[in-house]
Amino acid sequence: MSAQLASLPLPFAHTPVVRFNGGFGYRLDGDQLELNADLALSQDIASPVSLQLWACDGSGQPEHAVKVGECAVPAINGAWGWSTALPPAGRTARTMVMALTANGEIQDLGWLPQAQVFVQPRLSGGCGYRFDGDAIELSIDTIENPRNADNLSGNLNLELWALTAPYTGGAFEGVQVAQACVGRLNGAERLDALNLRVPATQPPAGRWYLVLMLREWSAEGFVTRDFTAFEQAYEVAPAADLAPVNTVVAEAPVAAPVAKLAAPTKAEKAAPAPKAEIAAAPVKTEKAKPVKTVKAEKTEKVEKAQKAEAPAKAVAATDTVSINTASVDELAKVKGMTRAVAKAIVAGRPYGSVDELVRIKGLGEKSLAKLRGKLAR
């Protein structure tokens, strides 16, 4: 097997029990992915056989490979199945690789002849930010939906994250600084010259790397479709009045197989990939105290979604709990609040006031009125 994909999360079989036997391919239909292949068994196997589709960047570096989808199939000619599609973020042309797995090992690999560019909502032009007290101003030249005119996007969020290391795609660890909902876009629709002012949460003292992510609501929750990584680090000086902030570790969502939707379809070649467009803007160093505007070149890497934060210490029932800094466990201890609502509050940060919680699913005006005296911004 090729060393190019040696870092895939399964070992290679020394003696394969099933191989590709001719054609194989895939077909994207919105957020659904069809995988198909002709297979040949060299011996009987009891474990399931799976087809996996992987997207590798043009550099061929295996650490940048992203699993787009996976489905279980019978070990026969004409095997096929469906999966939720989880493409990488950005517009980079991807080399597509099909992996055949069984017995917890990779049995065979096949490279698709043409690169794939995933069509999804994206950021165009320059992006910037400016801290102003407890708020932040976000500036974006363009957000666009390049899909077909009848293809309405899911709800789109802009999220600014402070990460512990430069973002190159994949899982990330850090603090969400701010977010803003920009609604849904029809296919071929765009928003230009956005200037948004939203509440901001300063990360703890230290050295951080800021990334502005464009995320879309899908069957797997919010997934990153595009991003701009600001190249220069953001320094936060130690200060006694900085509120504690929870750190979130985000990992890739797992694509769940779905029921068969249509008759089997033979392998379909991916369309030729147009060159990715990269718009550049100047970058300035951002400090915690001074107010500066930061611009950055647009960088495109793979996307991942958020993972739940670590448990926190219990909070006394008589204390007010901060909706911007408390952990899921601390919020869930508030009388009258479910754990599901606590998770939704953490995911929706930051908030300018307790009244903004009415947008949380499962928390209406009446429920919020009962909790208001126990919560604080």
N, C-alpha and C positions, 0 to 999 in steps of 0.2 A: 504493500500500500504506500501511497505517497506520503512523504514527511510533511507535506504542506498542511495536512489536517491532523497532524499527530496530536494536537491538543484537544481534539473533540473529546467530550466527557465519557467515552466508551473505549475500551481496548479493541485492537484489531484481532480477529480470529486467526490462529495459526493454520487451522485446517477448516476453511469455510464449508458450511453444510448447505448453503443456498447462495446462488449467484444471479446476477442479471443475465437474462437470456434473450438479448435483442434490444427492443425499444424500451425507453422509459421517458417520463416527462411530467409536466405539471401544468395547471391552468388556474389563474387567479380570477375569482368572481367576487368583487367587492372585498369583504373581510373573510371570504371563504377560499380555501385552497384545495384543489383536487390533485392527488398524486396517483400516477399509474405506471405500471411496469410489467414486463414479461419476466417470469422467474423460473429457475430450474433448480430442483433439489438434488443434492448428491447423496443424501441419506435422510431417513425419516427424523423429524424433530417434533418434540411435544410442545415447545414454547412458542408463543406468538411471534410472527414476523412483522416487522414495522418498516415503513418507508419514511425517511426524514429528508427534508429539504433545507439546505444550508446556504446562506449568503455570505461570501467572503469579499473583502475589499480588494481593490485593484493591486495592492501591494503584495497580495498573497500571504500576508501574515496571519497565521492561524488564530492568534489571540483576538482577532477582530471578526472571527466567524460568528454569525448569528443564526440560530435555528428558527426558520420561518414557520415550519409546521411539521406535524408527524401524525401518522395514522397506522393502525393495525390492518394487515391485509392477509388473505390466504396465499400460500406459497404455490401459485399457479400462474400460467400464462394469462395475461389480461387482468392481473390483480389491480385493484384501485380502491380508493377511499377518500374521505373528506376530512379536513381539519380547519380549525380557526387559523387564519393567517396573521402572523405577527412580524411584519417586515421591519428591517432596521430603519432608523430615522435618517432623513437627509435625501439628497439626490445623487449620491455617488453611484456610478455604474458598478454592479456587483457580479462577481463570478458565481454562478449557481452550481451547487454540487448535490447530487442525490446519494444518500447513504441507505444501505440495506442492513438491518440489524436483526439478530436472533440470538438467543441464549446470553443476552447481556453483552454482546460483542458486535462490532462492525464486520459484516460478512463480505460486503462489496461496496465500491464507490463508483460513481459515474459523473463525469463533468458534462454540463449542458453546453452546447456549441456557442451560444450567444450570451452576452451580459444582459442583466436586467436592471432597469431603473424603475423604482417603485413610485407611482404617482400618488401623492398624498399632500395634505395641506402643508404650507411651507412659509418660511420667512424670506423676504427678498430685500436687498439693499442693506443699509446700515441699521444697527441697534445700539442703544445706549441707556444709561441709568444715571440718576443723580439723587443722592440722599439729601433729605431736607427735614431734620428733626426726626419725628416718629413716622415720617412718610417717605416715599420714594417716587420719583418721577421716571417713568419708562417711556422711551421714544423708539418707535419702530417705523421704518420707511414703508413697508408693505407686508401684509399678511394676505396670502392668496390660496384659493382652492383650484388647482389645475385639472381636476377631474372633469368628466363630461357635464354638460349643462344641467342635466336632470339628476345629478348625484349630489344630494345635500349632505354636508358634513355633519358629524356629531358636534356637540358643544365643544368649543375651543377655549382653552385656558392658556394664558401666558404665566409662566412660573419662573421666578428668579431663585436660583439655588446657590448656596455657598458650600463648596465641596472641599474635602480635605486634600485632594490631589487634582492635577489638571485632568479635565474630562476628555477621554479618548473613546468613549462609548462603552456600553456594557453596564454592569452594576456600578453604583456610586454610593458614597457615604457623605452626608453633610446635613445642612440646615436649610429649610425653605425660608427665604427672606421675605418674599412677597408673591402674590398671585392676583390675576385679574381675569375675569371672564369676558370674552369678546363675542360670545354668541355663536351662531351657526352661519356657514357660508354656502350658498349655492355653487354648483360647479361653474367654473370660469368667472367667479366673482372674486373681488379683492377689496381690502380695506387699505387706504393710503394715509400716510402722515399721521399715525397714531401718537398721541401724547397723553399718557395715563398717569394719574396721581392716586396711589393706593397706600394703605397702612404698611409699615415695614417692621420687621423684627431684626435687630442687629445680631449677627452671630457672636459667640463668645470671643474673648481675646485670643488672638493668634493670626496665623497666615491662612487665607482662604482663596479659593479660585471660583469666580462667579460665572454661572452659566444661565443664559436665558433660554427656556425651553417652551416650545409650542406643543401642547398636548391635546389630544382629541378623545372624547368619550366613545368607547366601543364596547363590544360584548365582554371584553376583559377588563373593563374599567378605563381610566385615563391612561393612554399610551403616548409616548413621545414620538412626534412626527418629524420635528426639525428642531435645531438648536443653534445658538451662537455662543461660543465659549470665549470669554474675555481673556486675553493672553496674559496680562499682567496680574500679579497676585494682589489681593485686597487685604490690607493689614488693619487689624483691630487692636488698639492699645488697651492694656488692662485698665479697668475702671470699676470702682466699687458699686456704681449704680446700674451696671448692666444686669438685666434680669436673666435668670437661668433659661437656657434654650435646649430643648430636646434634640438629640441627633437621630436622624433617620437613615437606615441602610436600605437602599432600593436595589432589587434584583429583577431579573427578567421575568415577565409573566409566562406561564406555561400554556401552550396552545392545547386546548382540549379537543379530541376528535369529536365529530358530529355525525349525525345520521346521513346515509346516502341520500343525495338529492336528485340525481339524474342518472341516465344510462351511462356506462363507461365511455370515456373519451380517450383517444390515443394521445400520445405525447405531443405537446404543442410547443414549438420553439418560442423562446422569449424574444420580444421585439428588440431590434438594435438599439443600443443605449446612446442617447444624446449626451454630449458633454455637460457635466455639471457646471452651473453658473456660480461663481463665487464673487460676491460684491465686497469691496473693501472699504473700511473707514478707519481713521486714525484712532489709536488707543492711548489713553492716559492712565497713569497710576492713580488708584483710588485709596484714600486714607479714611480712617474711622471718623476723625473730627472734621477736617476741612470738607467743604462741599465742592465736588468736582464732577464734571460730566465725563463719562467713559465711553469711548467708541471702540469697536473691535472689528477685525475681519471676521466674516462669517465662516464658521467651520462646521462640517457635517460629519457626524459620527453615528454609531448605533444607539438605539433607544432602549431604556428600561423603565420599569415602573417601581412604585414605592413598596417597602416592606414595613411591617409594624414595628414600633419602637419598643425599647426595653422597659420592663416593669419599673415603676417608681415607688418611692416610699408612700405609705398611707397618709392621708390628710384628715385632720380632725373634723368631725361632722359640723362643728360650729364655725369653722373657718370658711371664708369665701375662697373660691378656687379660680385661678386665672384661666380664662379660655384660650389665651395665647401661649402660655408656658407650661401648663399642667400636662402630665402624661395621661395616657388612656386609663391606667389604673386609678389615678387620682380623680379623674372626672367621673369614672364609673362608681366611685364611692359616694358621690353626692346623692342624697336621698331623692328618689323619683327619676333618676337618669339611668337608662339602660346602657349596657356596654356598646351596643351597636351605635347608639347616638354619640357616645363618647369618642368612638373611633371616627365617626363622621366629622365631629368638631375638630379633632386633630388634623384630619385630612384637608379641612377647608380653611386652615389658617393662612394669613392672619386676619384679625377682626378689628374694626375700629371701635365697636361697642358691643355690648351684650345683645342689643336689639338685632344685630345682624344674624343671630343664630336662627331666626325664623326661616332662613333659606335652607337649613339643614333638614333633610328628609326624615320624617318621623318626629319632628319637634315643631308643633304648631304654636299659635298665640297662647292658647290656654295652658299648654304644658310649659311654655317658656315663662309665663306669669308665675307659676308655682316655683320655678327654679331661680328666678331673677335675683332674689335676696341671697342666694348661695353662690352666685357667680360674679366674677369681676373681669374687666378687660385685662 
